């Protein structure tokens, strides 16, 4: 699996893991966060390797559906982009305005929470 796709799935998982069932969350955490192999997960959970793979594929599909419906990742990335642009404009044109600088910093920190 390529790193770009893995990072995309991990990002979706970070946003939507609380919407998953306990079982789905467990499989995804072991595979994507703890970096267990399919065989290691199968052994630990006493299921077949194919069952692990099927569950992970279904869960990834669910995460993508959540993003299609809710767009939280997309919205968060857009907020980051706007905050970055705004920060550059404020620093360039209004660097002495402490209140404006403080507000821009607050916007930037919203997505860090």
MODELLER restraints for C-alpha pairs under 7 A, 6 or more apart:
rsr = mdl.restraints
at = mdl.atoms
rsr.add(forms.Gaussian(group=physical.xy_distance, feature=features.Distance(at['CA:9:A'], at['CA:60:A']), mean=6.93, stdev=0.5))
rsr.add(forms.Gaussian(group=physical.xy_distance, feature=features.Distance(at['CA:10:A'], at['CA:32:A']), mean=6.62, stdev=0.5))
rsr.add(forms.Gaussian(group=physical.xy_distance, feature=features.Distance(at['CA:12:A'], at['CA:63:A']), mean=6.06, stdev=0.5))
rsr.add(forms.Gaussian(group=physical.xy_distance, feature=features.Distance(at['CA:13:A'], at['CA:63:A']), mean=6.75, stdev=0.5))
rsr.add(forms.Gaussian(group=physical.xy_distance, feature=features.Distance(at['CA:16:A'], at['CA:63:A']), mean=6.64, stdev=0.5))
rsr.add(forms.Gaussian(group=physical.xy_distance, feature=features.Distance(at['CA:17:A'], at['CA:25:A']), mean=6.26, stdev=0.5))
rsr.add(forms.Gaussian(group=physical.xy_distance, feature=features.Distance(at['CA:24:A'], at['CA:55:A']), mean=6.97, stdev=0.5))
rsr.add(forms.Gaussian(group=physical.xy_distance, feature=features.Distance(at['CA:24:A'], at['CA:59:A']), mean=6.27, stdev=0.5))
rsr.add(forms.Gaussian(group=physical.xy_distance, feature=features.Distance(at['CA:27:A'], at['CA:56:A']), mean=6.61, stdev=0.5))
rsr.add(forms.Gaussian(group=physical.xy_distance, feature=features.Distance(at['CA:28:A'], at['CA:56:A']), mean=6.45, stdev=0.5))
rsr.add(forms.Gaussian(group=physical.xy_distance, feature=features.Distance(at['CA:30:A'], at['CA:36:A']), mean=5.52, stdev=0.5))
rsr.add(forms.Gaussian(group=physical.xy_distance, feature=features.Distance(at['CA:30:A'], at['CA:41:A']), mean=6.90, stdev=0.5))
rsr.add(forms.Gaussian(group=physical.xy_distance, feature=features.Distance(at['CA:31:A'], at['CA:37:A']), mean=6.48, stdev=0.5))
rsr.add(forms.Gaussian(group=physical.xy_distance, feature=features.Distance(at['CA:38:A'], at['CA:49:A']), mean=5.71, stdev=0.5))
rsr.add(forms.Gaussian(group=physical.xy_distance, feature=features.Distance(at['CA:38:A'], at['CA:52:A']), mean=6.35, stdev=0.5))
rsr.add(forms.Gaussian(group=physical.xy_distance, feature=features.Distance(at['CA:38:A'], at['CA:53:A']), mean=6.86, stdev=0.5))
rsr.add(forms.Gaussian(group=physical.xy_distance, feature=features.Distance(at['CA:39:A'], at['CA:49:A']), mean=5.57, stdev=0.5))
rsr.add(forms.Gaussian(group=physical.xy_distance, feature=features.Distance(at['CA:42:A'], at['CA:48:A']), mean=5.39, stdev=0.5))
rsr.add(forms.Gaussian(group=physical.xy_distance, feature=features.Distance(at['CA:42:A'], at['CA:49:A']), mean=5.14, stdev=0.5))
rsr.add(forms.Gaussian(group=physical.xy_distance, feature=features.Distance(at['CA:42:A'], at['CA:52:A']), mean=6.21, stdev=0.5))
rsr.add(forms.Gaussian(group=physical.xy_distance, feature=features.Distance(at['CA:67:A'], at['CA:73:A']), mean=6.90, stdev=0.5))
rsr.add(forms.Gaussian(group=physical.xy_distance, feature=features.Distance(at['CA:76:A'], at['CA:111:A']), mean=6.53, stdev=0.5))
rsr.add(forms.Gaussian(group=physical.xy_distance, feature=features.Distance(at['CA:80:A'], at['CA:108:A']), mean=6.60, stdev=0.5))
rsr.add(forms.Gaussian(group=physical.xy_distance, feature=features.Distance(at['CA:83:A'], at['CA:104:A']), mean=6.75, stdev=0.5))
rsr.add(forms.Gaussian(group=physical.xy_distance, feature=features.Distance(at['CA:83:A'], at['CA:107:A']), mean=6.28, stdev=0.5))
rsr.add(forms.Gaussian(group=physical.xy_distance, feature=features.Distance(at['CA:83:A'], at['CA:108:A']), mean=5.57, stdev=0.5))
rsr.add(forms.Gaussian(group=physical.xy_distance, feature=features.Distance(at['CA:87:A'], at['CA:104:A']), mean=6.02, stdev=0.5))
rsr.add(forms.Gaussian(group=physical.xy_distance, feature=features.Distance(at['CA:90:A'], at['CA:101:A']), mean=6.84, stdev=0.5))
